[in-house]
């Protein structure tokens, strides 16, 4: 299916986005800097401890809490949520609204702004208006489902993309002033949340999203968990199609606005085999060229284009550019064949039957790990293009796990979507 055919196919489905009565921190009682936290899946034990000590009201206690020997973390999460609402630290809106979300951030000394809308999107099976692009692991899903059951809420955002040349919603968000709350994240980025309450603007947003495909960028686990939770609730309360659990909390940014970054996730290889020897033997598939350490290898492979992968090898402490000259991966569906991550996963890494593979965003950190003998090689990837994501997703396919790293990360705690309502 071509990209244009897939877009036409999507028009048989209708994307439903709606305003909701968000639960927000009370800025008169807390400072946003103290109570927000990063997404649960990038929080280390050290960061978790830091956030616990930062404020007794930090959302970490709900979204990624510590285990207690006396009471499990999901029961504690529910206890904190209810207690903070009772204390007025968290406030629920009286009327449904959308929220504008803005992140002022810097990357490689360049200032950028990410803007988008927060609403609740009606849950659908993948392929019916909602499209994933990446494979997922099962373990995080169990944790997120237990948390959702305990709190009866979406406590963190799904980061999604849509494409609209009309930019109706984009223009509404661009004109928002006077944020309700703002917070600085651990990287120094400034996050701002705005309320959108005007009925005319709410209706314009709802209308623009009809028949717009939505691509999940970051939060595949959260979406799949929300879908499973909906199915479980539908069995208990059949016929409640407009109940709150039929929708999921989502941040949506317009691809046309170009506010986000897609960063590559590099692979760290540990193996008892000689990396250079195995790569060198494959001269019919690869061309291995030495690269000067005085230059930026990430920039070099970006300029070199598809089928070029950077490498740093422990055995000779040298950088290389690995160019794939082999045949197309015909056994894969067409949209997946020329994507660098599949060349790495399907060809290069399969040369090493004995291996352990880890992931790292930061090249300098990865190189340091090689130099400290913690692994044997790093494979440096180009960033996945958003057009590749669209083609793969609309074709109903998925890239390998950790094919993309969307930046900046959205803060947890800016707004919560509760399912607490009368049945």
C-alpha positions as CSV (number, residue, x, y, z in Angstrom):
1,X,0.0,0.0,0.0
2,X,1.4,3.4,-1.0
3,X,1.4,6.4,1.4
4,X,-1.3,8.1,-0.6
5,X,-3.4,4.9,-0.8
6,X,-3.0,4.5,3.0
7,X,-4.2,8.1,3.6
8,X,-7.3,7.4,1.5
9,X,-7.9,4.1,3.4
10,X,-7.7,6.0,6.7
11,X,-10.6,8.2,5.7
12,X,-12.9,5.3,6.3
13,X,-12.2,5.9,10.0
14,X,-12.9,9.0,12.1
15,X,-10.5,10.3,14.7
16,X,-12.4,11.5,17.8
17,X,-10.7,13.9,20.1
18,X,-12.5,15.5,22.9
19,X,-12.0,18.0,25.8
20,X,-11.9,16.6,29.3
21,X,-12.0,17.7,33.0
22,X,-8.3,17.5,33.7
23,X,-6.8,17.1,37.2
24,X,-4.1,19.8,37.6
25,X,-1.7,20.8,40.3
26,X,-2.7,23.9,42.2
27,X,-0.1,26.5,41.5
28,X,-1.1,28.4,44.7
29,X,0.1,25.4,46.8
30,X,3.0,23.9,44.8
31,X,5.8,25.0,42.4
32,X,5.7,23.2,39.0
33,X,9.4,22.7,39.1
34,X,9.1,20.6,42.3
35,X,6.2,18.3,41.4
36,X,6.6,17.2,37.8
37,X,8.7,14.2,36.7
38,X,10.0,12.7,33.4
39,X,8.3,9.7,31.8
40,X,8.5,6.6,33.9
41,X,10.6,4.6,31.4
42,X,13.6,6.9,31.5
43,X,13.7,7.3,35.3
44,X,16.7,5.7,37.0
45,X,16.9,4.7,40.7
46,X,19.0,7.8,41.3
47,X,16.5,10.1,39.6
48,X,13.6,8.5,41.5
49,X,15.3,9.1,44.8
50,X,16.1,12.7,43.8
51,X,12.4,13.4,42.9
52,X,11.1,11.8,46.1
53,X,13.3,14.2,48.1
54,X,12.4,17.2,45.9
55,X,8.8,17.4,47.2
56,X,6.3,15.3,49.1
57,X,3.8,16.1,46.3
58,X,6.0,15.0,43.4
59,X,4.0,13.0,40.8
60,X,6.8,10.3,41.0
61,X,5.0,8.9,44.1
62,X,1.9,8.1,41.8
63,X,3.4,7.4,38.4
64,X,6.6,5.5,39.4
65,X,6.5,4.9,43.1
66,X,8.8,2.9,45.3
67,X,7.7,-0.5,46.5
68,X,6.8,-0.7,50.2
69,X,7.0,-3.9,52.2
70,X,3.7,-3.1,53.9
71,X,1.7,-1.9,51.0
72,X,2.3,-2.2,47.2
73,X,3.1,0.8,45.1
74,X,-0.2,0.8,43.2
75,X,-2.2,1.0,46.4
76,X,0.1,3.8,47.5
77,X,-0.4,5.6,44.2
78,X,-4.2,5.6,44.6
79,X,-3.8,6.8,48.2
80,X,-1.6,9.7,47.2
81,X,-3.9,10.7,44.3
82,X,-7.0,10.8,46.5
83,X,-5.2,12.5,49.4
84,X,-3.8,15.3,47.2
85,X,-7.2,15.9,45.8
86,X,-8.7,16.1,49.3
87,X,-5.9,18.6,50.3
88,X,-6.5,20.8,47.3
89,X,-3.0,20.2,46.0
90,X,-4.6,18.7,42.9
91,X,-7.8,20.3,41.5
92,X,-10.2,18.9,38.9
93,X,-11.7,21.2,36.3
94,X,-15.4,21.9,36.5
95,X,-15.9,22.0,32.7
96,X,-14.2,20.0,30.0
97,X,-11.4,21.8,28.1
98,X,-8.4,21.2,25.9
99,X,-4.9,22.2,26.9
100,X,-2.1,23.8,25.0
101,X,1.4,22.4,25.9
102,X,4.6,24.2,25.0
103,X,8.2,23.2,25.6
104,X,11.1,25.6,25.2
105,X,14.2,23.6,24.9
106,X,17.7,23.6,23.5
107,X,19.6,21.0,21.5
108,X,23.2,21.4,20.4
109,X,23.1,25.1,21.4
110,X,20.1,25.8,19.2
111,X,16.9,27.0,20.9
112,X,13.7,25.3,19.8
113,X,10.0,25.2,20.7
114,X,7.6,22.2,20.7
115,X,3.9,23.0,20.8
116,X,0.8,20.9,20.7
117,X,-2.6,20.1,22.1
118,X,-3.6,17.8,25.0
119,X,-6.9,16.1,24.8
120,X,-8.5,12.6,25.1
121,X,-8.6,10.5,22.0
122,X,-11.1,7.7,21.5
123,X,-9.4,4.3,21.7
124,X,-9.4,2.2,18.6
125,X,-7.6,-0.9,17.5
126,X,-4.4,-0.1,15.7
127,X,-4.9,0.6,12.1
128,X,-8.3,2.3,12.6
129,X,-7.1,5.9,12.8
130,X,-4.4,5.2,15.4
131,X,-1.0,3.9,14.1
132,X,2.0,2.6,16.1
133,X,5.4,2.5,14.5
134,X,7.5,0.5,17.0
135,X,7.4,-3.0,18.6
136,X,7.0,-3.1,22.4
137,X,8.0,-5.2,25.4
138,X,5.5,-6.9,27.6
139,X,7.0,-6.1,31.1
140,X,6.2,-2.4,31.2
141,X,2.6,-3.1,30.1
142,X,1.9,-5.0,33.3
143,X,3.2,-2.2,35.4
144,X,1.1,0.4,33.6
145,X,-2.0,-1.7,33.6
146,X,-1.8,-2.2,37.4
147,X,-1.3,1.5,37.9
148,X,-4.3,2.4,35.7
149,X,-6.5,0.0,37.6
150,X,-5.5,1.3,40.9
151,X,-5.8,5.0,40.1
152,X,-8.6,4.8,37.5
153,X,-6.8,7.4,35.6
154,X,-4.2,8.2,32.9
155,X,-1.4,9.7,34.9
156,X,1.0,10.4,32.0
157,X,0.8,11.5,28.4
158,X,1.1,9.6,25.1
159,X,3.2,11.6,22.7
160,X,1.6,11.5,19.2
161,X,2.0,13.1,15.8
162,X,-0.5,14.2,13.2
163,X,-0.2,16.1,9.9
164,X,-2.3,19.1,9.1
165,X,-1.4,21.7,6.5
166,X,-4.4,23.8,7.6
167,X,-2.7,24.2,11.0
168,X,-6.0,25.2,12.7
169,X,-5.1,23.8,16.1
170,X,-1.5,24.9,15.7
171,X,-2.6,28.5,15.3
172,X,-4.9,28.3,18.3
173,X,-2.0,27.0,20.4
174,X,0.5,29.6,19.1
175,X,-1.8,32.4,20.2
176,X,-2.3,31.2,23.8
177,X,-1.0,33.5,26.6
178,X,-0.8,33.3,30.4
179,X,0.1,29.7,31.2
180,X,-1.8,28.0,34.0
181,X,1.4,26.3,35.3
182,X,4.9,25.9,34.1
183,X,7.8,23.7,35.2
184,X,11.5,23.3,34.4
185,X,12.6,19.7,33.7
186,X,15.9,18.0,34.7
187,X,17.5,19.2,31.5
188,X,16.5,22.8,32.1
189,X,13.7,22.8,29.5
190,X,10.7,24.9,30.3
191,X,7.2,23.3,30.0
192,X,4.1,25.5,29.9
193,X,0.4,24.4,30.1
194,X,-2.5,26.5,28.9
195,X,-6.2,26.1,29.1
196,X,-8.4,26.2,26.0
197,X,-12.0,26.8,27.2
198,X,-13.6,28.8,24.4
199,X,-16.4,26.7,22.7
200,X,-15.5,28.0,19.2
201,X,-11.9,26.9,19.6
202,X,-12.9,23.6,21.1
203,X,-15.1,22.9,18.1
204,X,-12.4,23.9,15.6
205,X,-10.0,21.5,17.2
206,X,-12.5,18.6,17.2
207,X,-13.3,19.2,13.5
208,X,-9.7,19.4,12.4
209,X,-8.8,16.0,13.7
210,X,-11.6,14.2,11.9
211,X,-10.0,11.8,9.4
212,X,-6.5,12.8,10.5
213,X,-4.3,9.7,11.1
214,X,-2.6,9.8,14.5
215,X,0.9,8.3,14.8
216,X,2.1,7.3,18.2
217,X,5.6,8.7,18.7
218,X,6.3,7.9,22.4
219,X,4.0,5.8,24.5
220,X,3.1,2.6,22.7
221,X,3.0,0.7,26.0
222,X,0.6,3.3,27.4
223,X,-1.8,3.1,24.5
224,X,-1.8,-0.7,24.4
225,X,-2.5,-0.8,28.1
226,X,-5.3,1.8,27.8
227,X,-6.9,-0.4,25.1
228,X,-6.6,-3.5,27.3
229,X,-8.1,-1.6,30.2
230,X,-11.0,-0.5,28.1
231,X,-11.7,-4.1,27.0
232,X,-11.7,-5.2,30.7
233,X,-14.0,-2.4,31.7
234,X,-16.4,-3.1,28.8
235,X,-16.8,-6.6,30.1
236,X,-17.8,-5.3,33.5
237,X,-19.9,-2.4,32.2
238,X,-21.1,-3.3,28.7
239,X,-22.8,-0.6,26.6
240,X,-21.0,2.4,28.2
241,X,-19.3,3.5,24.9
242,X,-18.9,7.1,26.1
243,X,-17.4,6.2,29.5
244,X,-14.1,7.9,30.2
245,X,-12.1,4.7,29.8
246,X,-13.0,4.6,26.1
247,X,-10.6,7.6,25.7
248,X,-6.9,8.0,26.4
249,X,-4.8,11.1,27.4
250,X,-2.7,12.3,24.5
251,X,-0.4,15.1,23.5
252,X,-0.6,15.8,19.7
253,X,1.8,17.9,17.8
254,X,1.6,18.8,14.1
255,X,4.3,17.3,11.9
256,X,4.1,20.5,9.8
257,X,5.3,22.6,12.8
258,X,8.6,20.7,13.1
259,X,8.9,21.3,16.8
260,X,10.2,17.9,18.0
261,X,13.4,16.0,17.3
262,X,13.8,12.4,16.4
263,X,17.1,11.2,17.8
264,X,18.7,7.8,17.1
265,X,19.2,5.1,19.7
266,X,22.6,3.6,19.2
267,X,23.5,-0.1,19.8
268,X,26.2,-1.2,22.2
269,X,27.5,-4.7,21.3
270,X,29.2,-7.1,23.7
271,X,30.7,-10.3,22.1
272,X,33.6,-12.6,22.5
273,X,34.1,-12.5,18.7
274,X,36.2,-10.1,16.7
275,X,33.9,-7.4,15.4
276,X,36.4,-6.0,12.9
277,X,37.2,-9.5,11.5
278,X,33.6,-10.5,11.0
279,X,32.7,-7.2,9.4
280,X,35.8,-7.3,7.2
281,X,35.0,-10.7,5.9
282,X,31.6,-9.6,4.6
283,X,33.2,-7.5,1.8
284,X,30.4,-8.4,-0.6
285,X,27.9,-6.8,1.8
286,X,29.8,-4.0,3.4
287,X,32.4,-1.4,2.7
288,X,34.3,-0.6,5.9
289,X,36.1,2.8,5.8
290,X,38.1,4.3,8.6
291,X,36.9,7.6,9.9
292,X,38.9,10.5,11.5
293,X,38.2,11.0,15.2
294,X,38.6,14.7,14.6
295,X,35.2,14.9,12.9
296,X,31.6,14.3,14.0
297,X,30.7,10.8,13.0
298,X,27.0,11.4,13.7
299,X,27.0,14.3,11.3
300,X,29.1,12.3,8.8
301,X,26.6,9.4,8.6
302,X,23.7,11.8,8.4
303,X,25.3,13.4,5.3
304,X,26.2,10.0,3.9
305,X,22.5,9.1,3.9
306,X,20.7,5.7,4.0
307,X,22.6,2.4,4.4
308,X,25.5,4.1,6.2
309,X,26.1,3.2,9.9
310,X,28.9,4.5,12.1
311,X,31.0,2.2,14.3
312,X,33.5,2.5,17.1
313,X,35.5,-0.7,17.8
314,X,37.3,-1.5,21.1
315,X,39.9,-3.8,19.5
316,X,41.6,-1.0,17.6
317,X,40.1,2.2,19.2
318,X,39.0,3.5,15.8
319,X,35.9,4.9,14.2
320,X,34.5,3.5,10.9
321,X,31.7,4.1,8.5
322,X,30.0,0.9,7.5
323,X,28.3,1.1,4.1
324,X,25.8,-1.6,3.2
325,X,26.2,-2.7,-0.4
326,X,24.2,-5.9,-0.2
327,X,20.8,-6.8,-1.7
328,X,17.6,-5.4,-0.5
329,X,16.1,-7.3,2.5
330,X,13.4,-8.8,0.2
331,X,11.9,-11.0,3.0
332,X,10.8,-7.8,4.8
333,X,7.9,-5.7,3.6
334,X,9.0,-2.9,1.3
335,X,8.6,0.0,3.8
336,X,11.1,-1.7,6.2
337,X,13.8,-2.8,3.7
338,X,15.9,0.3,3.4
339,X,15.6,1.6,7.0
340,X,19.1,1.6,8.7
341,X,17.9,0.0,11.9
342,X,16.7,-3.1,10.0
343,X,20.1,-3.3,8.2
344,X,21.7,-3.3,11.6
345,X,19.3,-5.7,13.3
346,X,18.8,-8.1,10.3
347,X,22.3,-8.2,8.8
348,X,25.1,-6.8,11.0
349,X,24.0,-8.0,14.5
350,X,23.2,-11.5,13.1
351,X,26.9,-11.9,12.3
352,X,27.4,-12.3,16.0
353,X,25.6,-15.5,17.4
354,X,27.1,-14.8,20.8
355,X,26.2,-11.3,21.8
356,X,24.5,-8.9,24.2
357,X,23.0,-5.7,22.9
358,X,22.3,-2.6,25.0
359,X,20.9,0.9,24.0
360,X,22.3,4.4,24.4
361,X,21.2,7.8,23.2
362,X,24.4,9.7,24.1
363,X,27.3,8.9,21.7
364,X,30.0,10.2,24.1
365,X,28.6,8.1,26.9
366,X,28.5,5.0,24.7
367,X,32.1,5.6,23.5
368,X,33.2,5.9,27.1
369,X,31.6,2.5,27.9
370,X,33.7,1.0,25.0
371,X,36.9,2.5,26.3
372,X,36.1,1.3,29.8
373,X,35.8,-2.3,28.4
374,X,32.1,-2.4,29.3
375,X,31.2,-3.4,25.7
376,X,33.1,-4.2,22.4
377,X,31.6,-1.9,19.9
378,X,29.0,0.8,19.3
379,X,27.0,1.1,16.2
380,X,25.9,4.7,15.5
381,X,22.7,5.2,13.6
382,X,21.2,8.1,11.6
383,X,17.9,9.5,13.0
384,X,14.8,7.9,11.6
385,X,12.8,10.3,9.4
386,X,9.2,11.1,10.2
387,X,8.3,10.2,6.6
388,X,9.7,6.7,7.3
389,X,7.5,6.5,10.4
390,X,4.4,7.5,8.5
391,X,5.0,4.9,5.7
392,X,5.7,2.1,8.1
393,X,2.8,2.9,10.4
394,X,0.2,3.4,7.6
395,X,1.3,0.1,6.1
396,X,0.4,-1.6,9.4
397,X,4.0,-2.5,10.1
398,X,6.4,-1.8,13.0
399,X,10.1,-1.0,13.4
400,X,12.2,-2.8,16.0
401,X,12.0,-1.6,19.6
402,X,13.9,1.6,20.3
403,X,14.1,2.7,16.7
404,X,13.3,6.2,17.6
405,X,13.8,8.6,20.5
406,X,11.5,11.6,20.5
407,X,12.9,14.7,22.2
408,X,12.0,16.7,24.3
409,X,10.3,14.3,26.7
410,X,7.0,15.4,28.0
411,X,6.6,15.9,31.8
412,X,4.3,13.6,33.8
413,X,2.0,15.6,36.1
414,X,1.1,18.5,33.9
415,X,-2.4,17.1,33.6
416,X,-4.2,13.9,34.7
417,X,-7.2,12.3,33.1
418,X,-9.5,10.6,35.6
419,X,-12.0,7.8,34.8
420,X,-13.9,8.3,38.1
421,X,-17.5,8.8,37.1
422,X,-20.9,7.4,37.7
423,X,-21.7,4.2,35.9
